[in-house]
Amino acid sequence: MENLRFDERACFIAGAAKSGTTLLVSLLDSHPELLVMPQDTAYFPTVLTKYGARGRQAQFDYLTKESWTNVLFGFQAMRGRQDYADFPKKEFLETFERVAFDPANEKRDLLVLMMEAYAEV
């Protein structure tokens, strides 16, 4: 399994509202060998569907400025009690932007690149 690229061994959880995805993510987050994104991205209905035809810049802007993940990039939390005061927001944004627009990654999915950037910081 270690020989596979991140996007070949990753598991992404998606589901309808109130279907138990938050509970499942919380349970998986307690495992020390798993990387769990701390915020929901609504990736499939927004980035892939709503912003899919608008291009990579629009998708990147949505993830970093409008989605619930925006709190990880330095924006004010939209809901809940998230406290990311000690999270390296600027470094995460710079890392994600660098990999998202690297020509070598143009065919790679932004969600995968965001997770890899999160793992890096």
Phi, psi and omega in degrees: 000325181295339181281348180275147174295159181306313184288351176267345180241001181284154176234123179250134182260125178224146179186166178291159178303141178063027180260359177101008181294322180296318177297314180300316179298317179299319179294316180293327182296338180283351180279128185291344182257009180249143174260120181238125177292129186283353181229145175289142181254343188049038189300313186291315179282345183250291186299312183282325185265295184293319184255001185306313183278349183277351176098171186296320181297316179295321178294316178299314180299319178299310182298321186269341185239334187243326184287171179296343177286350184301335178297332179284346180254009174108000179273162179292139178300135181276337184202166171073197185242034182293134177231104180246034182303325182266000181282137181284075186300313182297316179296320179296314179299313180297319180294314180297316180297318180299312183285328181295326184251011173290124181307331179293341182253011187300334180266352183275149183289138181295326179296318177297315180295322178294319178295319178296320178295320178298317179294327182289322182273000000 
